Amino acid sequence: MFARPQRPELDAIEVILGPRAVFSGALRSETSVRIDGTVEGGQIETPANVILTEGARVACDITAKTVSIRGAYRGTIRADRVELLA
């Protein structure tokens, strides 16, 4: 009758900041986060992954399992793994 909602898998990307979006503040998610746009300050926290695509311009602190960076990034990263990609 009342089903317990299933938790999403950590690798599922449920949060996407689009290429024309600008965000400033605290972003917390239980799943992976993909940033295509701009983050102007604040922090991103997730037990999963953060992906910064080639169009991303991010200036904030990130706490995540893995952070993959293709775009521009400035800030502090706390992660098990950081990937700087071409």
PDB file of N, CA, C and O in Angstrom:
ATOM      1  N   MET A   1       0.818  -1.184   0.000  1.00  0.00           N
ATOM      2  CA  MET A   1       0.000   0.000   0.000  1.00  0.00           C
ATOM      3  C   MET A   1       0.871   1.259   0.000  1.00  0.00           C
ATOM      4  O   MET A   1       0.765   2.097  -0.896  1.00  0.00           O
ATOM      5  N   PHE A   2       1.725   1.380   1.008  1.00  0.00           N
ATOM      6  CA  PHE A   2       2.652   2.500   1.041  1.00  0.00           C
ATOM      7  C   PHE A   2       4.041   1.976   0.763  1.00  0.00           C
ATOM      8  O   PHE A   2       4.671   1.367   1.628  1.00  0.00           O
ATOM      9  N   ALA A   3       4.510   2.208  -0.425  1.00  0.00           N
ATOM     10  CA  ALA A   3       5.838   1.734  -0.808  1.00  0.00           C
ATOM     11  C   ALA A   3       6.891   2.730  -0.335  1.00  0.00           C
ATOM     12  O   ALA A   3       6.712   3.945  -0.421  1.00  0.00           O
ATOM     13  N   ARG A   4       7.955   2.197   0.150  1.00  0.00           N
ATOM     14  CA  ARG A   4       9.085   3.037   0.555  1.00  0.00           C
ATOM     15  C   ARG A   4       9.785   3.525  -0.704  1.00  0.00           C
ATOM     16  O   ARG A   4      10.111   2.725  -1.581  1.00  0.00           O
ATOM     17  N   PRO A   5      10.021   4.832  -0.802  1.00  0.00           N
ATOM     18  CA  PRO A   5      10.695   5.318  -2.013  1.00  0.00           C
ATOM     19  C   PRO A   5      12.105   4.757  -2.105  1.00  0.00           C
ATOM     20  O   PRO A   5      12.830   4.693  -1.113  1.00  0.00           O
ATOM     21  N   GLN A   6      12.478   4.355  -3.304  1.00  0.00           N
ATOM     22  CA  GLN A   6      13.812   3.809  -3.510  1.00  0.00           C
ATOM     23  C   GLN A   6      14.813   4.936  -3.557  1.00  0.00           C
ATOM     24  O   GLN A   6      14.555   5.989  -4.139  1.00  0.00           O
ATOM     25  N   ARG A   7      15.959   4.710  -2.938  1.00  0.00           N
ATOM     26  CA  ARG A   7      17.025   5.696  -2.971  1.00  0.00           C
ATOM     27  C   ARG A   7      17.718   5.605  -4.321  1.00  0.00           C
ATOM     28  O   ARG A   7      17.975   4.502  -4.803  1.00  0.00           O
ATOM     29  N   PRO A   8      18.025   6.732  -4.938  1.00  0.00           N
ATOM     30  CA  PRO A   8      18.739   6.687  -6.221  1.00  0.00           C
ATOM     31  C   PRO A   8      20.167   6.206  -6.021  1.00  0.00           C
ATOM     32  O   PRO A   8      20.740   6.356  -4.942  1.00  0.00           O
ATOM     33  N   GLU A   9      20.727   5.635  -7.054  1.00  0.00           N
ATOM     34  CA  GLU A   9      22.122   5.213  -6.992  1.00  0.00           C
ATOM     35  C   GLU A   9      23.011   6.443  -6.963  1.00  0.00           C
ATOM     36  O   GLU A   9      22.681   7.465  -7.564  1.00  0.00           O
ATOM     37  N   LEU A  10      24.144   6.349  -6.265  1.00  0.00           N
ATOM     38  CA  LEU A  10      25.042   7.486  -6.137  1.00  0.00           C
ATOM     39  C   LEU A  10      25.532   8.004  -7.477  1.00  0.00           C
ATOM     40  O   LEU A  10      25.731   9.208  -7.638  1.00  0.00           O
ATOM     41  N   ASP A  11      25.731   7.107  -8.448  1.00  0.00           N
ATOM     42  CA  ASP A  11      26.243   7.512  -9.754  1.00  0.00           C
ATOM     43  C   ASP A  11      25.175   8.136 -10.649  1.00  0.00           C
ATOM     44  O   ASP A  11      25.498   8.676 -11.707  1.00  0.00           O
ATOM     45  N   ALA A  12      23.915   8.071 -10.242  1.00  0.00           N
ATOM     46  CA  ALA A  12      22.852   8.670 -11.036  1.00  0.00           C
ATOM     47  C   ALA A  12      22.985  10.187 -10.992  1.00  0.00           C
ATOM     48  O   ALA A  12      23.101  10.770  -9.915  1.00  0.00           O
ATOM     49  N   ILE A  13      22.967  10.823 -12.152  1.00  0.00           N
ATOM     50  CA  ILE A  13      23.041  12.283 -12.209  1.00  0.00           C
ATOM     51  C   ILE A  13      21.622  12.809 -12.185  1.00  0.00           C
ATOM     52  O   ILE A  13      20.891  12.688 -13.168  1.00  0.00           O
ATOM     53  N   GLU A  14      21.232  13.392 -11.067  1.00  0.00           N
ATOM     54  CA  GLU A  14      19.892  13.945 -10.926  1.00  0.00           C
ATOM     55  C   GLU A  14      19.909  15.465 -10.855  1.00  0.00           C
ATOM     56  O   GLU A  14      18.856  16.100 -10.918  1.00  0.00           O
ATOM     57  N   VAL A  15      21.097  16.056 -10.725  1.00  0.00           N
ATOM     58  CA  VAL A  15      21.205  17.507 -10.643  1.00  0.00           C
ATOM     59  C   VAL A  15      22.092  17.977 -11.784  1.00  0.00           C
ATOM     60  O   VAL A  15      23.256  17.591 -11.884  1.00  0.00           O
ATOM     61  N   ILE A  16      21.519  18.826 -12.653  1.00  0.00           N
ATOM     62  CA  ILE A  16      22.271  19.388 -13.774  1.00  0.00           C
ATOM     63  C   ILE A  16      22.055  20.893 -13.776  1.00  0.00           C
ATOM     64  O   ILE A  16      20.919  21.367 -13.805  1.00  0.00           O
ATOM     65  N   LEU A  17      23.150  21.637 -13.745  1.00  0.00           N
ATOM     66  CA  LEU A  17      23.092  23.087 -13.884  1.00  0.00           C
ATOM     67  C   LEU A  17      23.445  23.387 -15.334  1.00  0.00           C
ATOM     68  O   LEU A  17      24.589  23.204 -15.751  1.00  0.00           O
ATOM     69  N   GLY A  18      22.460  23.849 -16.104  1.00  0.00           N
ATOM     70  CA  GLY A  18      22.617  24.038 -17.540  1.00  0.00           C
ATOM     71  C   GLY A  18      23.611  25.110 -17.933  1.00  0.00           C
ATOM     72  O   GLY A  18      24.044  25.892 -17.086  1.00  0.00           O
ATOM     73  N   PRO A  19      23.986  25.160 -19.215  1.00  0.00           N
ATOM     74  CA  PRO A  19      25.039  26.053 -19.685  1.00  0.00           C
ATOM     75  C   PRO A  19      24.709  27.538 -19.550  1.00  0.00           C
ATOM     76  O   PRO A  19      25.631  28.352 -19.489  1.00  0.00           O
ATOM     77  N   ARG A  20      23.444  27.920 -19.502  1.00  0.00           N
ATOM     78  CA  ARG A  20      23.088  29.334 -19.362  1.00  0.00           C
ATOM     79  C   ARG A  20      22.672  29.693 -17.945  1.00  0.00           C
ATOM     80  O   ARG A  20      22.207  30.805 -17.696  1.00  0.00           O
ATOM     81  N   ALA A  21      22.835  28.761 -17.016  1.00  0.00           N
ATOM     82  CA  ALA A  21      22.437  28.994 -15.625  1.00  0.00           C
ATOM     83  C   ALA A  21      23.612  29.528 -14.809  1.00  0.00           C
ATOM     84  O   ALA A  21      24.770  29.185 -15.044  1.00  0.00           O
ATOM     85  N   VAL A  22      23.269  30.384 -13.837  1.00  0.00           N
ATOM     86  CA  VAL A  22      24.246  30.918 -12.889  1.00  0.00           C
ATOM     87  C   VAL A  22      23.709  30.638 -11.494  1.00  0.00           C
ATOM     88  O   VAL A  22      22.555  30.946 -11.195  1.00  0.00           O
ATOM     89  N   PHE A  23      24.547  30.052 -10.636  1.00  0.00           N
ATOM     90  CA  PHE A  23      24.135  29.662  -9.289  1.00  0.00           C
ATOM     91  C   PHE A  23      25.128  30.200  -8.276  1.00  0.00           C
ATOM     92  O   PHE A  23      26.330  30.266  -8.534  1.00  0.00           O
ATOM     93  N   SER A  24      24.603  30.584  -7.115  1.00  0.00           N
ATOM     94  CA  SER A  24      25.444  30.993  -6.004  1.00  0.00           C
ATOM     95  C   SER A  24      24.762  30.524  -4.729  1.00  0.00           C
ATOM     96  O   SER A  24      23.594  30.837  -4.499  1.00  0.00           O
ATOM     97  N   GLY A  25      25.483  29.775  -3.897  1.00  0.00           N
ATOM     98  CA  GLY A  25      24.896  29.283  -2.656  1.00  0.00           C
ATOM     99  C   GLY A  25      25.329  27.871  -2.350  1.00  0.00           C
ATOM    100  O   GLY A  25      26.307  27.374  -2.909  1.00  0.00           O
ATOM    101  N   ALA A  26      24.588  27.217  -1.447  1.00  0.00           N
ATOM    102  CA  ALA A  26      24.896  25.846  -1.027  1.00  0.00           C
ATOM    103  C   ALA A  26      24.036  24.863  -1.812  1.00  0.00           C
ATOM    104  O   ALA A  26      22.810  24.966  -1.819  1.00  0.00           O
ATOM    105  N   LEU A  27      24.683  23.915  -2.467  1.00  0.00           N
ATOM    106  CA  LEU A  27      23.991  22.866  -3.219  1.00  0.00           C
ATOM    107  C   LEU A  27      24.357  21.535  -2.595  1.00  0.00           C
ATOM    108  O   LEU A  27      25.530  21.161  -2.556  1.00  0.00           O
ATOM    109  N   ARG A  28      23.354  20.817  -2.106  1.00  0.00           N
ATOM    110  CA  ARG A  28      23.567  19.488  -1.514  1.00  0.00           C
ATOM    111  C   ARG A  28      22.692  18.484  -2.250  1.00  0.00           C
ATOM    112  O   ARG A  28      21.519  18.741  -2.524  1.00  0.00           O
ATOM    113  N   SER A  29      23.284  17.333  -2.566  1.00  0.00           N
ATOM    114  CA  SER A  29      22.558  16.292  -3.288  1.00  0.00           C
ATOM    115  C   SER A  29      23.029  14.929  -2.821  1.00  0.00           C
ATOM    116  O   SER A  29      24.186  14.772  -2.431  1.00  0.00           O
ATOM    117  N   GLU A  30      22.153  13.949  -2.857  1.00  0.00           N
ATOM    118  CA  GLU A  30      22.506  12.570  -2.525  1.00  0.00           C
ATOM    119  C   GLU A  30      23.040  11.823  -3.746  1.00  0.00           C
ATOM    120  O   GLU A  30      23.541  10.705  -3.621  1.00  0.00           O
ATOM    121  N   THR A  31      22.934  12.446  -4.937  1.00  0.00           N
ATOM    122  CA  THR A  31      23.392  11.817  -6.172  1.00  0.00           C
ATOM    123  C   THR A  31      24.433  12.705  -6.843  1.00  0.00           C
ATOM    124  O   THR A  31      24.767  13.776  -6.336  1.00  0.00           O
ATOM    125  N   SER A  32      24.936  12.257  -7.972  1.00  0.00           N
ATOM    126  CA  SER A  32      25.958  13.002  -8.702  1.00  0.00           C
ATOM    127  C   SER A  32      25.405  14.314  -9.248  1.00  0.00           C
ATOM    128  O   SER A  32      24.207  14.453  -9.498  1.00  0.00           O
ATOM    129  N   VAL A  33      26.324  15.281  -9.426  1.00  0.00           N
ATOM    130  CA  VAL A  33      25.979  16.620  -9.897  1.00  0.00           C
ATOM    131  C   VAL A  33      26.818  16.928 -11.124  1.00  0.00           C
ATOM    132  O   VAL A  33      28.028  16.704 -11.134  1.00  0.00           O
ATOM    133  N   ARG A  34      26.155  17.453 -12.180  1.00  0.00           N
ATOM    134  CA  ARG A  34      26.882  17.882 -13.379  1.00  0.00           C
ATOM    135  C   ARG A  34      26.688  19.383 -13.546  1.00  0.00           C
ATOM    136  O   ARG A  34      25.563  19.882 -13.509  1.00  0.00           O
ATOM    137  N   ILE A  35      27.793  20.093 -13.730  1.00  0.00           N
ATOM    138  CA  ILE A  35      27.744  21.535 -13.900  1.00  0.00           C
ATOM    139  C   ILE A  35      28.182  21.874 -15.319  1.00  0.00           C
ATOM    140  O   ILE A  35      29.311  21.589 -15.718  1.00  0.00           O
ATOM    141  N   ASP A  36      27.272  22.487 -16.078  1.00  0.00           N
ATOM    142  CA  ASP A  36      27.580  22.974 -17.422  1.00  0.00           C
ATOM    143  C   ASP A  36      27.677  24.496 -17.430  1.00  0.00           C
ATOM    144  O   ASP A  36      28.230  25.078 -18.362  1.00  0.00           O
ATOM    145  N   GLY A  37      27.143  25.140 -16.399  1.00  0.00           N
ATOM    146  CA  GLY A  37      27.062  26.596 -16.338  1.00  0.00           C
ATOM    147  C   GLY A  37      28.065  27.203 -15.379  1.00  0.00           C
ATOM    148  O   GLY A  37      29.217  26.775 -15.307  1.00  0.00           O
ATOM    149  N   THR A  38      27.603  28.223 -14.631  1.00  0.00           N
ATOM    150  CA  THR A  38      28.470  29.010 -13.766  1.00  0.00           C
ATOM    151  C   THR A  38      28.030  28.908 -12.312  1.00  0.00           C
ATOM    152  O   THR A  38      26.844  29.026 -12.005  1.00  0.00           O
ATOM    153  N   VAL A  39      28.985  28.691 -11.425  1.00  0.00           N
ATOM    154  CA  VAL A  39      28.743  28.738  -9.988  1.00  0.00           C
ATOM    155  C   VAL A  39      29.633  29.844  -9.438  1.00  0.00           C
ATOM    156  O   VAL A  39      30.857  29.791  -9.559  1.00  0.00           O
ATOM    157  N   GLU A  40      28.996  30.855  -8.827  1.00  0.00           N
ATOM    158  CA  GLU A  40      29.715  32.032  -8.330  1.00  0.00           C
ATOM    159  C   GLU A  40      29.705  32.043  -6.811  1.00  0.00           C
ATOM    160  O   GLU A  40      28.983  32.834  -6.204  1.00  0.00           O
ATOM    161  N   GLY A  41      30.479  31.194  -6.201  1.00  0.00           N
ATOM    162  CA  GLY A  41      30.583  31.177  -4.745  1.00  0.00           C
ATOM    163  C   GLY A  41      29.665  30.156  -4.108  1.00  0.00           C
ATOM    164  O   GLY A  41      28.702  29.694  -4.720  1.00  0.00           O
ATOM    165  N   GLY A  42      29.977  29.809  -2.868  1.00  0.00           N
ATOM    166  CA  GLY A  42      29.179  28.839  -2.139  1.00  0.00           C
ATOM    167  C   GLY A  42      29.883  27.508  -2.028  1.00  0.00           C
ATOM    168  O   GLY A  42      31.108  27.435  -1.927  1.00  0.00           O
ATOM    169  N   GLN A  43      29.072  26.439  -2.048  1.00  0.00           N
ATOM    170  CA  GLN A  43      29.637  25.101  -1.920  1.00  0.00           C
ATOM    171  C   GLN A  43      28.730  24.073  -2.571  1.00  0.00           C
ATOM    172  O   GLN A  43      27.518  24.257  -2.682  1.00  0.00           O
ATOM    173  N   ILE A  44      29.357  22.983  -2.997  1.00  0.00           N
ATOM    174  CA  ILE A  44      28.653  21.820  -3.540  1.00  0.00           C
ATOM    175  C   ILE A  44      29.060  20.638  -2.681  1.00  0.00           C
ATOM    176  O   ILE A  44      30.248  20.383  -2.490  1.00  0.00           O
ATOM    177  N   GLU A  45      28.062  19.905  -2.158  1.00  0.00           N
ATOM    178  CA  GLU A  45      28.328  18.732  -1.319  1.00  0.00           C
ATOM    179  C   GLU A  45      27.503  17.549  -1.804  1.00  0.00           C
ATOM    180  O   GLU A  45      26.298  17.665  -2.026  1.00  0.00           O
ATOM    181  N   THR A  46      28.172  16.405  -1.965  1.00  0.00           N
ATOM    182  CA  THR A  46      27.498  15.170  -2.329  1.00  0.00           C
ATOM    183  C   THR A  46      28.383  13.981  -1.943  1.00  0.00           C
ATOM    184  O   THR A  46      29.608  14.084  -1.997  1.00  0.00           O
ATOM    185  N   PRO A  47      27.777  12.854  -1.554  1.00  0.00           N
ATOM    186  CA  PRO A  47      28.580  11.659  -1.306  1.00  0.00           C
ATOM    187  C   PRO A  47      28.949  10.953  -2.615  1.00  0.00           C
ATOM    188  O   PRO A  47      29.644   9.936  -2.607  1.00  0.00           O
ATOM    189  N   ALA A  48      28.481  11.498  -3.727  1.00  0.00           N
ATOM    190  CA  ALA A  48      28.705  10.909  -5.042  1.00  0.00           C
ATOM    191  C   ALA A  48      29.748  11.733  -5.810  1.00  0.00           C
ATOM    192  O   ALA A  48      30.763  12.130  -5.239  1.00  0.00           O
ATOM    193  N   ASN A  49      29.505  11.986  -7.084  1.00  0.00           N
ATOM    194  CA  ASN A  49      30.473  12.615  -7.971  1.00  0.00           C
ATOM    195  C   ASN A  49      30.034  14.009  -8.394  1.00  0.00           C
ATOM    196  O   ASN A  49      28.841  14.310  -8.425  1.00  0.00           O
ATOM    197  N   VAL A  50      31.003  14.857  -8.719  1.00  0.00           N
ATOM    198  CA  VAL A  50      30.747  16.167  -9.307  1.00  0.00           C
ATOM    199  C   VAL A  50      31.507  16.217 -10.625  1.00  0.00           C
ATOM    200  O   VAL A  50      32.703  15.932 -10.677  1.00  0.00           O
ATOM    201  N   ILE A  51      30.799  16.584 -11.687  1.00  0.00           N
ATOM    202  CA  ILE A  51      31.377  16.649 -13.021  1.00  0.00           C
ATOM    203  C   ILE A  51      31.278  18.083 -13.519  1.00  0.00           C
ATOM    204  O   ILE A  51      30.180  18.631 -13.620  1.00  0.00           O
ATOM    205  N   LEU A  52      32.416  18.696 -13.832  1.00  0.00           N
ATOM    206  CA  LEU A  52      32.453  20.035 -14.402  1.00  0.00           C
ATOM    207  C   LEU A  52      32.788  19.889 -15.874  1.00  0.00           C
ATOM    208  O   LEU A  52      33.902  19.495 -16.218  1.00  0.00           O
ATOM    209  N   THR A  53      31.840  20.201 -16.752  1.00  0.00           N
ATOM    210  CA  THR A  53      32.049  20.031 -18.185  1.00  0.00           C
ATOM    211  C   THR A  53      32.890  21.172 -18.737  1.00  0.00           C
ATOM    212  O   THR A  53      33.216  22.113 -18.014  1.00  0.00           O
ATOM    213  N   GLU A  54      33.243  21.092 -20.023  1.00  0.00           N
ATOM    214  CA  GLU A  54      34.144  22.074 -20.619  1.00  0.00           C
ATOM    215  C   GLU A  54      33.597  23.505 -20.574  1.00  0.00           C
ATOM    216  O   GLU A  54      34.385  24.451 -20.584  1.00  0.00           O
ATOM    217  N   GLY A  55      32.300  23.688 -20.527  1.00  0.00           N
ATOM    218  CA  GLY A  55      31.716  25.030 -20.465  1.00  0.00           C
ATOM    219  C   GLY A  55      31.551  25.566 -19.055  1.00  0.00           C
ATOM    220  O   GLY A  55      31.138  26.712 -18.879  1.00  0.00           O
ATOM    221  N   ALA A  56      31.860  24.772 -18.057  1.00  0.00           N
ATOM    222  CA  ALA A  56      31.650  25.162 -16.661  1.00  0.00           C
ATOM    223  C   ALA A  56      32.654  26.213 -16.217  1.00  0.00           C
ATOM    224  O   ALA A  56      33.831  26.167 -16.575  1.00  0.00           O
ATOM    225  N   ARG A  57      32.160  27.163 -15.427  1.00  0.00           N
ATOM    226  CA  ARG A  57      32.998  28.183 -14.782  1.00  0.00           C
ATOM    227  C   ARG A  57      32.591  28.176 -13.316  1.00  0.00           C
ATOM    228  O   ARG A  57      31.547  28.721 -12.957  1.00  0.00           O
ATOM    229  N   VAL A  58      33.411  27.562 -12.466  1.00  0.00           N
ATOM    230  CA  VAL A  58      33.025  27.302 -11.081  1.00  0.00           C
ATOM    231  C   VAL A  58      34.034  27.918 -10.117  1.00  0.00           C
ATOM    232  O   VAL A  58      35.240  27.711 -10.245  1.00  0.00           O
ATOM    233  N   ALA A  59      33.519  28.680  -9.149  1.00  0.00           N
ATOM    234  CA  ALA A  59      34.336  29.262  -8.085  1.00  0.00           C
ATOM    235  C   ALA A  59      33.604  28.982  -6.772  1.00  0.00           C
ATOM    236  O   ALA A  59      32.820  29.809  -6.308  1.00  0.00           O
ATOM    237  N   CYS A  60      33.862  27.813  -6.175  1.00  0.00           N
ATOM    238  CA  CYS A  60      33.225  27.422  -4.922  1.00  0.00           C
ATOM    239  C   CYS A  60      34.013  26.260  -4.317  1.00  0.00           C
ATOM    240  O   CYS A  60      34.950  25.748  -4.930  1.00  0.00           O
ATOM    241  N   ASP A  61      33.628  25.856  -3.123  1.00  0.00           N
ATOM    242  CA  ASP A  61      34.230  24.683  -2.493  1.00  0.00           C
ATOM    243  C   ASP A  61      33.407  23.451  -2.842  1.00  0.00           C
ATOM    244  O   ASP A  61      32.179  23.515  -2.899  1.00  0.00           O
ATOM    245  N   ILE A  62      34.085  22.326  -3.075  1.00  0.00           N
ATOM    246  CA  ILE A  62      33.402  21.085  -3.447  1.00  0.00           C
ATOM    247  C   ILE A  62      33.817  19.976  -2.489  1.00  0.00           C
ATOM    248  O   ILE A  62      35.003  19.781  -2.223  1.00  0.00           O
ATOM    249  N   THR A  63      32.824  19.250  -1.974  1.00  0.00           N
ATOM    250  CA  THR A  63      33.052  18.047  -1.180  1.00  0.00           C
ATOM    251  C   THR A  63      32.304  16.917  -1.880  1.00  0.00           C
ATOM    252  O   THR A  63      31.082  16.970  -2.013  1.00  0.00           O
ATOM    253  N   ALA A  64      33.043  15.884  -2.332  1.00  0.00           N
ATOM    254  CA  ALA A  64      32.440  14.794  -3.093  1.00  0.00           C
ATOM    255  C   ALA A  64      33.347  13.578  -3.060  1.00  0.00           C
ATOM    256  O   ALA A  64      34.471  13.641  -2.562  1.00  0.00           O
ATOM    257  N   LYS A  65      32.847  12.460  -3.599  1.00  0.00           N
ATOM    258  CA  LYS A  65      33.664  11.250  -3.722  1.00  0.00           C
ATOM    259  C   LYS A  65      34.707  11.442  -4.816  1.00  0.00           C
ATOM    260  O   LYS A  65      35.900  11.238  -4.590  1.00  0.00           O
ATOM    261  N   THR A  66      34.244  11.841  -6.015  1.00  0.00           N
ATOM    262  CA  THR A  66      35.120  12.084  -7.154  1.00  0.00           C
ATOM    263  C   THR A  66      34.726  13.399  -7.803  1.00  0.00           C
ATOM    264  O   THR A  66      33.540  13.691  -7.953  1.00  0.00           O
ATOM    265  N   VAL A  67      35.724  14.196  -8.191  1.00  0.00           N
ATOM    266  CA  VAL A  67      35.482  15.445  -8.909  1.00  0.00           C
ATOM    267  C   VAL A  67      36.230  15.362 -10.232  1.00  0.00           C
ATOM    268  O   VAL A  67      37.445  15.167 -10.252  1.00  0.00           O
ATOM    269  N   SER A  68      35.498  15.513 -11.346  1.00  0.00           N
ATOM    270  CA  SER A  68      36.087  15.502 -12.688  1.00  0.00           C
ATOM    271  C   SER A  68      35.978  16.904 -13.259  1.00  0.00           C
ATOM    272  O   SER A  68      34.886  17.469 -13.319  1.00  0.00           O
ATOM    273  N   ILE A  69      37.121  17.479 -13.685  1.00  0.00           N
ATOM    274  CA  ILE A  69      37.149  18.875 -14.119  1.00  0.00           C
ATOM    275  C   ILE A  69      37.610  18.967 -15.567  1.00  0.00           C
ATOM    276  O   ILE A  69      38.717  18.544 -15.901  1.00  0.00           O
ATOM    277  N   ARG A  70      36.759  19.522 -16.426  1.00  0.00           N
ATOM    278  CA  ARG A  70      37.119  19.879 -17.804  1.00  0.00           C
ATOM    279  C   ARG A  70      37.085  21.395 -17.980  1.00  0.00           C
ATOM    280  O   ARG A  70      37.817  21.934 -18.810  1.00  0.00           O
ATOM    281  N   GLY A  71      36.259  22.081 -17.223  1.00  0.00           N
ATOM    282  CA  GLY A  71      36.110  23.529 -17.337  1.00  0.00           C
ATOM    283  C   GLY A  71      37.062  24.263 -16.409  1.00  0.00           C
ATOM    284  O   GLY A  71      38.080  23.723 -15.977  1.00  0.00           O
ATOM    285  N   ALA A  72      36.704  25.519 -16.109  1.00  0.00           N
ATOM    286  CA  ALA A  72      37.521  26.363 -15.232  1.00  0.00           C
ATOM    287  C   ALA A  72      37.038  26.195 -13.800  1.00  0.00           C
ATOM    288  O   ALA A  72      35.836  26.222 -13.538  1.00  0.00           O
ATOM    289  N   TYR A  73      37.983  26.020 -12.865  1.00  0.00           N
ATOM    290  CA  TYR A  73      37.626  25.831 -11.459  1.00  0.00           C
ATOM    291  C   TYR A  73      38.579  26.597 -10.553  1.00  0.00           C
ATOM    292  O   TYR A  73      39.791  26.626 -10.771  1.00  0.00           O
ATOM    293  N   ARG A  74      37.988  27.225  -9.514  1.00  0.00           N
ATOM    294  CA  ARG A  74      38.775  27.873  -8.478  1.00  0.00           C
ATOM    295  C   ARG A  74      38.081  27.610  -7.148  1.00  0.00           C
ATOM    296  O   ARG A  74      36.890  27.885  -7.002  1.00  0.00           O
ATOM    297  N   GLY A  75      38.818  27.080  -6.182  1.00  0.00           N
ATOM    298  CA  GLY A  75      38.249  26.797  -4.867  1.00  0.00           C
ATOM    299  C   GLY A  75      38.975  25.652  -4.199  1.00  0.00           C
ATOM    300  O   GLY A  75      40.060  25.252  -4.620  1.00  0.00           O
ATOM    301  N   THR A  76      38.358  25.127  -3.142  1.00  0.00           N
ATOM    302  CA  THR A  76      38.920  24.024  -2.373  1.00  0.00           C
ATOM    303  C   THR A  76      38.124  22.761  -2.666  1.00  0.00           C
ATOM    304  O   THR A  76      36.894  22.782  -2.689  1.00  0.00           O
ATOM    305  N   ILE A  77      38.838  21.655  -2.891  1.00  0.00           N
ATOM    306  CA  ILE A  77      38.191  20.370  -3.157  1.00  0.00           C
ATOM    307  C   ILE A  77      38.546  19.400  -2.049  1.00  0.00           C
ATOM    308  O   ILE A  77      39.711  19.251  -1.682  1.00  0.00           O
ATOM    309  N   ARG A  78      37.518  18.735  -1.518  1.00  0.00           N
ATOM    310  CA  ARG A  78      37.707  17.625  -0.573  1.00  0.00           C
ATOM    311  C   ARG A  78      37.074  16.406  -1.244  1.00  0.00           C
ATOM    312  O   ARG A  78      35.852  16.299  -1.342  1.00  0.00           O
ATOM    313  N   ALA A  79      37.927  15.492  -1.702  1.00  0.00           N
ATOM    314  CA  ALA A  79      37.426  14.328  -2.440  1.00  0.00           C
ATOM    315  C   ALA A  79      38.394  13.176  -2.311  1.00  0.00           C
ATOM    316  O   ALA A  79      39.570  13.366  -2.000  1.00  0.00           O
ATOM    317  N   ASP A  80      37.882  11.959  -2.556  1.00  0.00           N
ATOM    318  CA  ASP A  80      38.740  10.779  -2.606  1.00  0.00           C
ATOM    319  C   ASP A  80      39.599  10.790  -3.872  1.00  0.00           C
ATOM    320  O   ASP A  80      40.718  10.278  -3.887  1.00  0.00           O
ATOM    321  N   ARG A  81      39.044  11.392  -4.944  1.00  0.00           N
ATOM    322  CA  ARG A  81      39.730  11.391  -6.235  1.00  0.00           C
ATOM    323  C   ARG A  81      39.383  12.672  -6.996  1.00  0.00           C
ATOM    324  O   ARG A  81      38.231  13.106  -7.003  1.00  0.00           O
ATOM    325  N   VAL A  82      40.385  13.269  -7.633  1.00  0.00           N
ATOM    326  CA  VAL A  82      40.177  14.443  -8.487  1.00  0.00           C
ATOM    327  C   VAL A  82      40.785  14.136  -9.844  1.00  0.00           C
ATOM    328  O   VAL A  82      41.932  13.699  -9.937  1.00  0.00           O
ATOM    329  N   GLU A  83      39.999  14.371 -10.910  1.00  0.00           N
ATOM    330  CA  GLU A  83      40.460  14.134 -12.284  1.00  0.00           C
ATOM    331  C   GLU A  83      40.510  15.460 -13.023  1.00  0.00           C
ATOM    332  O   GLU A  83      39.499  16.156 -13.119  1.00  0.00           O
ATOM    333  N   LEU A  84      41.672  15.812 -13.542  1.00  0.00           N
ATOM    334  CA  LEU A  84      41.814  16.985 -14.406  1.00  0.00           C
ATOM    335  C   LEU A  84      41.866  16.480 -15.833  1.00  0.00           C
ATOM    336  O   LEU A  84      42.827  15.827 -16.238  1.00  0.00           O
ATOM    337  N   LEU A  85      40.826  16.787 -16.592  1.00  0.00           N
ATOM    338  CA  LEU A  85      40.681  16.242 -17.945  1.00  0.00           C
ATOM    339  C   LEU A  85      40.981  17.296 -18.998  1.00  0.00           C
ATOM    340  O   LEU A  85      40.859  18.495 -18.750  1.00  0.00           O
ATOM    341  N   ALA A  86      41.375  16.829 -20.180  1.00  0.00           N
ATOM    342  CA  ALA A  86      41.706  17.737 -21.295  1.00  0.00           C
ATOM    343  C   ALA A  86      40.492  18.520 -21.746  1.00  0.00           C
ATOM    344  O   ALA A  86      40.586  19.328 -22.670  1.00  0.00           O
TER     345      ALA A  86
END
